[in-house]
Amino acid sequence: MAAPLHLLLVHSDTATSAQLIRRLRANPTLSLTCERVTLLSEALRNLRATKVDLILAEHSLLAADDYAFFERLQENPEGPGVIVLDHNQDPERNMAVLGFGALDYLPLQGLTDGALYRSVQHAFHRHQTSLRLHQELLVKNRFITIISHDIRSPLVILAETLGYLCKRLDSMNPAQLRNFLEKAERRSQSLVEMTENLLTWSSLQSGKMKPDMERINLHVIAAKAIESARSQAESKGVELCNEVPAGTWLESDQNMIACVLRNLLTNAIKFSFQGQRVFVRCHTTEGEVRISVKDHGIGIQPEDRDKLFQADQLFSRRGTGSEEGNGMGLLLCHEFIKTLGGSIDVDSEPASGASFTVILPR
């Protein structure tokens, strides 16, 4: 059950306030609690102590304060919205308060219960939408800042490496040249993968990428994901094991599932030590499919698990071979699985490896 809507009524007249509160509470479709204060200063103190969803404020109090109340409210972007109450309809006042940021203007004379209820509900939902969009914008701005830094760093190193090569090419022996070219190739490949992940994430956020549901063979998809990660695994001496039973089928998006498995395998290899094994497994029940990628590497600290799928921080660490990363791959996995109606569980202890389990409906 949703929490009750908490209203704060700011009105100087006791009888008017009591009548408004009775009318609001009489509507069975509105689940609310309501407090009343008589001064704007009291309202501001109340906001510091209590979570308020919506304020209904008397116009004469706002006007006497030269509408500075709105400026104080806007100091907190996540604060409540305001409906302004007036005794009579006044178009100029209406325009003024809406310009200062009020969600609605209600003249009390002739105000029907239906109009009152609709205004409260509409203002609340409109304000909640505004808060959600504001939070999403903050997350995206933070995300862009992180990604810009993560792209710039390898680009700078790549440019410096190539610049050094151009100056010293004639004095280098083949072994030195190969070493520098391999470093440049790894940097460029990292940039390509990061850019591809970024473009895919952007398509998901904009709603342009929709699941293409079809019957897919999970054993075959796991085998292909392992093959694509084999070079990385061999360079670290890590063995990849496909333990998904042959003939395991699921109705899902093949490209999204393949991308998730590739990213989870890459992540598992990154945090594994030489000689260890990484397993891809699958368990099915009547209602769901659980696909897991398990490693026996360095594991994850308990306080870091909640950071793995957050766009506003993109948690990342160096791998066991000092591999760099930016956390983009795990975020992409989370977004894909959420799009498919599933979830990802993480089971890990420091120094005991990690198991990422994708849970999808059947």
C-alpha positions, 0 to 999 in steps of 0.5 A: 500500500502506498504511503499517505500523501502528507499535506501542509496547509498554510492559512491564517483563518481557522474556520477555512482551514478546518473546512478544507481539511474536512473536505479533503479527508472526506474523499475515500480515494485520497489517502492523506495526512494534513497539518495546518500552520498559520505562518510561512515561517512555521511552514519552513520550520516544519519542512526541516523536520518533516517530509511534506509532499504538497503545500496548500498556501494562502495567497495573502501570506505569500504576497505579504512575503513578496513571494520570497517563500517560493525562492526558499523552497527552490533552495531544495530541488526535492522539496514539495510543490505548492498550490496557492489558495485565494478567496476570489478568482484573480487572473493577474494573481493566477499568472503571478503565482504560476510564474513563481513556480506554483503548481496550481491556483485555486479560488476558494469561492465556488470551489467544488470538491471535485475540482479540489481533489483533482487539483491536489492529485494532479499537482502531486503527480506533476511534482513527483514527475518533476522530481524524478526527471530532476534526479534522472538528469543529475544521474545522467550528468554525473554519468557523462562526467565520469565517462568523459574522464574515462574516455579522455585518460586512455586517449591521452595515453594512446596519443602519448604512446603514438607520439613517442613512437613517431619520435623514436621509431628509427632507434627502436628494435623490433621487440621494443616496437612490438611492445609499444604497438601492443600497448597502443592496440590494447588502449584502442580496443578498450576505447572501442569497447567503451564507446560501444557500451556507451552507445548501447546504454544511450539507446536503452535510455532513450527507448530506441532499443527494444527487445526482439523476443525469440526462442534461443538456445542458452548453451549455444549463446554461452559457447559463443560468449566463451569463444569471444572471451577466449583470447583474454582468458588465455592471456591470463591462463584462465580456463572458461567452462560452459556448464549450461546443459545442451538444449536449454531454451528460453524466450528472450532477446539473443543479442542482449543475453549474449552481450550480458554473458560477454560482459560478465565473462570479461569481468570474471576473467579480469578478477581471476588469477592465473590457473583459475577457472570461470564457470557459466551455469544455468538452472531452470524451474517452471517459472524462471531461468537462472544463468550464473557466471562464477569465478574464484578470484579476488571477490567483492567487498560487501560495501561495494556490492550496491555500487556495481549497477549505479550510473551516478558512480560507475564503480570499478577496480583494477583487475588481478593483472592491473587491467583498468575498467570503468564499470560500464559493462556491469551497468549495461548488463543491469539495464539489459536484464531490467529491460527483459523483465529480470534481475541480477544477483551478486554473491561474493566474499573477499578472496573467495570469488564472485557469482553473478546470477541473471534471473529471467522469467520463463 
